[in-house]
Amino acid sequence: MNLHEFQAKQLFSRYGIPTPNGQAVFSNIQARQAAEQLGGERWVVKAQVHAGGRGKAGGVKVVDSHDAVSDATYAMLGRHLVTHQTTAEGLPVNQVLIEQPSDIARELYLAVLVDRVSRKVVFMVSAQGGMDIEEVAEHQPEAILSLYIDPVVGLQGYQCRRAGFFLGLQGDAFKQLQKVMQGLYRMFVDNDASLVEINPLAVTAQGQLLAVDAKVNLDDNGLFRHPELEAMFDPSQENDAEVIARQYGLNYIALEGNVACMVNGAGLAMATMDLIQKEGGEPANFLDVGGGTTADRVAEAFKLILSDHKVKSILVNIFGGIVRCDLIAEGIIQAAREIGLTLPVVVRLEGTNAEKGRQLLAQSGMNLQAAQDLTEAARLAVAAAKE
């Protein structure tokens, strides 16, 4: 789950990580009031969306009057912001962040994430702040320092000092870096985060560190421990079908193809998608209905698939271990009747009560084609989509 910038900065404040003074607002009237309360002669107006590259897309404005704050906010709210990290449709702007500007002397990059290869938390540090870290990694890999954290002892002081020397920090900024890194590490662990990024981490003209921007991704599997963070979820920033899937406990990700998949088990789902591509097709989604699925959940999964107008055929691949194949077949038939299914559906059932499930499909009188071999099922689904 992603947090908005203003939400991430609220979390930063709890752990002693300095951020610019600011207020999140929902209208241009509130924006003017926020600017008056913050004081000063200049303000930064930032569109709040779950995407980077906002500045280049017109989502960040520096203004020098209360009227300009109001006008910039009015122009942003209600529109869709398109950046290099969004789809062509962009993401809706429902709130903006009004901040005091920062007197920036240098821009640094600091991030904490899980490295799945080493199975450790890693700090990534670079003096090339304000740039896309992917470009830096590709063209200047030596400009990034990676510090791997032993999970037993945690972040150590010598690692913070090493980062400070690498960044060329001096004086107060060098001392502050350790506090910032220790705060980030505690926040990362305490809140089950998967990524925390500050880009840029500014060194001000006064020699102080300041988190000018903030990005926080949380592990969905740990949200049950953090109801206050789960309440920050913004469904407007997500694919509508993925939000509905979340409500029903389904793992769904929309893709760009036209052959829809419904599978029980993430590994089997990925193998199914690979086979679709091998047979010359493109998967329209990743959909894992889970090992203990029910007929009702299968029906909801079918409705999700059919909400995607790109879909031309559907491949259902179920291995009945915990779940019975006849129950899956009942769910497929139930959904097909409720929706008035017209698309071709290829169903591969194997495992507990697979034969009974295939019989139910054959007797349904609907456009449901059973297949026992997975490769054959993928070939039939791809061919049906092309036709």
Secondary structure as UniProt FT lines:
FT   HELIX           5..14
FT   TURN            15..16
FT   STRAND          22..25
FT   HELIX           28..38
FT   STRAND          43..47
FT   HELIX           55..57
FT   STRAND          60..63
FT   HELIX           66..76
FT   TURN            77..78
FT   STRAND          80..81
FT   TURN            84..85
FT   TURN            88..89
FT   STRAND          91..92
FT   STRAND          96..99
FT   STRAND          104..115
FT   TURN            116..119
FT   STRAND          120..126
FT   TURN            129..130
FT   HELIX           133..139
FT   HELIX           141..143
FT   STRAND          144..149
FT   TURN            151..153
FT   HELIX           157..167
FT   HELIX           171..190
FT   TURN            191..192
FT   STRAND          193..204
FT   TURN            205..206
FT   STRAND          209..211
FT   STRAND          215..218
FT   HELIX           220..225
FT   HELIX           227..230
FT   TURN            231..232
FT   HELIX           235..237
FT   HELIX           240..247
FT   TURN            248..249
FT   STRAND          251..254
FT   STRAND          259..263
FT   HELIX           266..278
FT   TURN            279..280
FT   STRAND          285..288
FT   TURN            291..292
FT   HELIX           295..306
FT   TURN            309..310
FT   STRAND          313..320
FT   HELIX           325..339
FT   STRAND          345..351
FT   TURN            352..353
FT   HELIX           354..362
FT   TURN            363..364
FT   STRAND          368..371
FT   HELIX           374..386
//
